[in-house]
Structures are given as structure tokens and as C-alpha cells.
Amino acid sequence: MGKVTGFLEIDREEPRYQPASDRIRHFGEFTIPLREAQVVDQAARCMDCGVPFCHGDTGCPVHNQIPDWNDLVYNNDWEEAARNLHSTNNFPEFTGRICPAPCEEACTLNLEDVPVAIKTVEQAIADKAIKSGWVKPQVPAHKTGKRVAVIGSGPAGLAAAQQLARAGHDVHVYEREPKAGGLLRYGIPDFKMEKDHIDFRVSQMEAEGVTFHYGVNVGVTTPLSTLQAEHDAVLLAGGAEKPRAVDVEGNSFDGVHYAMPFLIQQNRRVGGEDVSGEFQLSAAGKHVVVVGGGDTASDCVGTSFRQGAIAVTQLDVRPMPPELENKLTNWPNWAVKMRTSSSQAEGAIREFSAGTMKILGNAKGHVTGVECARVDRKRQPIEGSEFVIKADLVLFAIGFAGPLQDGMLSELGADLDKRGNLFADTFTYKTSVDKVYAAGDMRRGQSLVVWAIREGRQAARAIDNDLMGKTDLPR
Ligand code: FAD
């Protein structure tokens, strides 16, 4: 808790953004952080609510001890707050930036639509801790002599590798891409999270003894069996990259793409990687239609504006959330937040209950528009409601259908779950193959960074326990 009467005296306040007209001129972060004294005030709003739902399973998958660090910040003990926060979350500067904050949804003050600004306080603690030099490598006192391979360096792989190294194991991370971070680096744009945050953690982990091997596509360039033979345990954290199929007439016209190649290329460009030899997938000077209503679609909207799109229309098959329909401003509502980011406020036209019926194209084979229709609650088109949106670029951001099966998973031949994800037990993280574990999106399907961190931590604990017969790693 913070100040007993804080929630009665202090209004909820969140960081402001640079105006849309300014922020779309660059790809960097654009949040204007609160001043330290303002953050202390926000922490003071945390009340002694008896049962703090914010750090239960639905509020915070990593079980951050939110009332405790709010109290520490309120009492100006930032260093202890940072220690507490890091005891449950390896990378609070990631989640402080990009988590949709289910903790705020769970906050008791959300009954009045003014939850504690938990995410803002989390980011402030994490940023201050790094800036002040309090975040140091934690080199294990003893080595176990065990060797563990982690495949994939997204948030699940990174969290697991860090925990395993701190338990004294010799940890090797194998990553297909030239840099670490997974979707944090190549999916999520810099305007949501700049990549030096990942670089900082990679340096910390290297100092803790983790070895990163880049450009290794396990199951393609290096057989998984080689890594199984060389390591005492193998954790698969390869994400869920398979795009959901686009079953719409006209989807083969030039200018129709999946969202990920578009986002990945821009992230690589911003990150200084050479993309000059590739087909340039750009929204500059184009009418863009983004199909989809989640995080990936929002990121396509923001990226399109920054590349210089003329107009961006977002098609969401779901109905308009009541909060938007009634023009209520009772933010944040988690369900709405999951569908709306700062990107829509940069000038996107949003069409709700909008089904994508057909992609239209010209004789040269290039897309010219999207034929849409309003859909009912069962997502069936309503006769007579058809309309056409002009388009030179159409981006499909309609979700993922589990992990890629070619390569690593087909070589492994382990059981999949009903949704096509790699099956691994919820508690032991074991797959059906001996000494092979799985965590993150590869196991649970497309999800959130905070869930990936949780699964990475828990899988590390399970592996440590299996290797050593006991574990001191936290849950
Ligand atoms: P990933 O991050 O996908 O990492 C998997 C890694 O494994 C990759 O680096 C990949 O290269 C590597 N790999 C795969 N196969 C192999 C192989 N055979 N050999 C070697 N390496 C391999 N979540 C949020 O909480 N907030 C957001 O704002 C948010 N925005 C998002 C925006 C977009 C565009 C997308 C696509 C997702 C977003 N998410 C967001 C979801 C979040 O990014 C994922 O849930 C999370 O990154 C999953 O982590 P992971 O470690 O399981 O997998």
C-alpha cells in the first residue's frame, strides 16, 4: 500500500505522449515520463485493499508484489523497490513499457475506473534502477557443471536463460536471427520499446555467463539432435510464428502482405540492419488498409504513419467496444486497451463490424481496394451493407496459428496440443521427449510478453529441479 488516504486525495495520472503530429516523424519512444514526485504520488494511491488482486494470477502473471513496491516508492526507497520488482520480473523495463497491464484491470480502484497507475510506477522504478547502476550482473557463486541449451531469445528464452545461469548452469542460447529479443526486437516497433533495453539485458546476461549463438536456425542449419547430445537439458522457446491463413478472394494481388514481414523489415531498418537488397515493403505515399484488431494491427497502423502513408484504415471484424461507442472516457478498460493503442490516435480511420469480403485489383495485378461488408454478431455479412475502401497496400494482421512445424519441431516429433502448439506440461514444462522442455508462445500460443517471462522463469525452475534434484530458484 501507499498512503492510507492517497486514493481519496490524489487523481490518477499517466504519462503524456508527444503530439501525434510530432511523434509520427520518428520511430523512437514518445512517452513523456512523469516527474519523480508525480510517480511517488501515483504510488501513494495504492490502498490497503486486503486482497490485492493485482498480483494474483489474473492480475500479474509474474506475481509482481505491487502493493509492496508502491509503498517503497511512496516512502522514497527506490532502491529497495527495484530489488523487490526484480525478485519477480527479470525485465520490468520491458513490461513497464508494453504490458497491457492486467494488474490495472484487477486493481480494486478500477471499480471506480481509476486504478493505480501501476505500469507507470513499474517503468519508473525499472528505468531509475538501470540509470542509477543498481542493476548489476548476478554471477553465481558456484557452477553446477550442467549445460543447458535455450532455443530462441524472445522474452521466454531470455528469462529462462538468465534464471538458469544464476542457478550456476552453463547456458547457451541459440537464436536464428542476428540479434536477441524475438518479437521484442523484430515485431514490436521502436516507438513502443526501443531496442537498447534489450541490448542492456543481453550484456548483463553475458556477464552472468550466458553464451549467445546467433544465426543458428535449429532444425535447419544445426540439427536439434546435436544440441540434445551436447546439453543436459534443452528448452524450446521458439515462439508461435505461423500466420493465420488469409482466405479472401484476391489475396494474391501485389501489395497484399502479412503484417509481420512489414513490421520486421521496418524494425531491422531502424536497427541499422542492411535491408537494401530486399523488396522494400513500404507504406510511403499509399492508402493502407490494415485488417485485424489486435496489437499487431495497431503496430502496422503506427508504422504506416511513420513511413508516410496518405491514409490508414483499420478493419476490425468485431463490433465497436461500448466504451468507444458511448464516447465514455473511462480508461483504462483492459478489453478496450487490448484493441486500441496510441497508434489509432495518429489519424487512423477505424471500421468496426467490418468483414473483409474481397481484395480488388487492376489489370496489372496490383491491389486497388478492399470490398467490405458490415457483419452481424455471428460475423455474417449483412446484405446491402457493402462498401469499398481504396488501397495500395493491404496488411493482414489476423493472428497466429501456433509455432512453425517445419525444421525444429518436425525433427523433434514431440506431441502437439489440440491447437497445434508444442505440448509441455503446465507445471513441469516437459514435452513428450525426454530432457526437452518448452515455454512461451511456442507452448501457450500467441500471448503476451509478461506471460513469456513467467513461463521462462517457471521452466528454468523446473529444469533446475530436474538437473539438481532441488531448486532454490523463485517461482
Ligand atoms: P518470441 O518473442 O516469438 O521469440 C521466439 C524466438 O525464437 C525468436 O527470436 C525466433 O527467431 C527464435 N526461433 C524460432 N525458431 C527458432 C529456431 N528453430 N532456431 C533458433 N531460433 C529460433 N505482447 C505484449 O505483452 N505487449 C505488446 O505490446 C505486444 N505487441 C506485439 C506486437 C506484435 C507485432 C506481435 C507479433 C506480438 C506482440 N506481443 C505483445 C506478443 C509478444 O511479443 C509475444 O507474446 C512474446 O514475444 C512471446 O515471447 P516468446 O519468447 O515466447 O517468443
Residues whose N, C-alpha, C, O or C-beta is under 5 A from the ligand:
A	BS01	FAD	I98 C99 P100 I151 G152 S153 G154 P155 A156 G157 Y174 E175 R176 E177 G181 G182 L183 L184 G187 I188 V216 N217 V218 A237 G238 G239 A240 D295 T296 D299 M408 A439 G440 D441 M442 Q446 S447 L448 V449 V450 A452
